[in-house]
Amino acid sequence: MNPLDQRPDDGGNGVRTRYWLAGLTAGFLGLAAFFLATAKSQPVARVAIPLVDVKFLATTPWRQTYADLVRAKEDLSDYDCYACHEQKKPPVIRFDAAGKVLVPKEHANIVMGHGLHDRNNLCYNCHNEQNLTTLQVRDGNVVKFDNIPTLCGSCHGPTLRDWEAGAHGRTSGYWDRELGEPTRLVCANCHNPHAPRIPTREPAPPPHLLHGNPATPETAEPAH
């Protein structure tokens, strides 16, 4: 007999291998049955994700300008300066001992805070004392109340340049002019002319997880 034709008797090893394979198969089948059973069990209760407050979804500016009021046909009586002031007689501006403007009680809602010092807190830096229904820029030219960028830009030239280029402020609407015209906010839509620093606002909440966090017994949603 050719020695190469001789093979060892692996009967014992073959039996053990079959037992091992049978055991592994049974184990995997058991795990599959377990996962299927748990998958059909009651899902874990989740914390309800509250809706975002609608104030964070608003796209309207927080201030309205004179031009906005005109377009909306709102009451413009607050802009009728000569309902109280005498024409051709500029109102007298009074100052306290520190040189700060004394705001009359009729304008108590106005807070003077234009800049980091008090040199800009002078009414006639912007208002035309000869005609209170108009404004005046630094070069003496007169503009109407609906021409805010020209007035502000007479002092804030770099900011006006950025605004005209679209890098300052907010532009909404359509980039494709065939679909519609874009709309642009002006200075007074964001800045109070008497106190231009924008006040601190509450930030919007951060994004939630996709499915929320598992609920504790105290926060679990009631069963329906």
Phi, psi and omega in degrees: 000138178289126180302334182287339180277353181276132178237143180292149178285106182256025181303317180293316180295323180296321179296315181296321179297318179295323177296318179297315180296320178296320179294317178297319179298316179296321179296315179295321177297323178294317177297319179298318179296322179296313181295322178295321181293317181289331180294333180270001181283175182296128180294156180291133179294142181243154176287133179295132179272116182290150177289151178289137178303136184297340181294336178276353180258352183291138178253357179284146179293158184278351177231149175250138178266174177301317180297323177297318180294322178296314180297325181275000180056043179277173178289124182252019183296333179295340180265003177271079186300326185277007168290337178240318183277153179272132180292151179062019176221094183303135177299143180278131177264129181249151183234154175273187184296334180271002179085012179270146181294133175269113181282124179298155182297335178293339178243037184295342180284350181271127175249119182276120180197053184265092179106177182273359177224181185262004183291335180271352182276059178229124188304319186277008167292331181237319181280141179274109184294339179277340178208098187292349178274004178229172178240162179230140180266177188297329181276005177095350178292150182257136177231161179274170183295340181269010180244057185296314183303322179296319179295308183294322183292343179293339175250324184255066184299309180300324179291321176298318178300315179294322180295317180296328179276353179088008181269349179234140182090201183225130175245128180237174178103222188245133170284326177277106185296343178288339179270336181162168182270145174285157176242141183234137174280149176255176189307313186285353173288336181244329185248133171284120185303329181278334178215083191292341181299125182288126182294156178297137180238152179293128180287153176291151180293154179288165179296149176271161171297158186303317184244009181077176180266151175302139184277145169275167178304332182281332185250004183293146178289144177293147179290142180250000000 
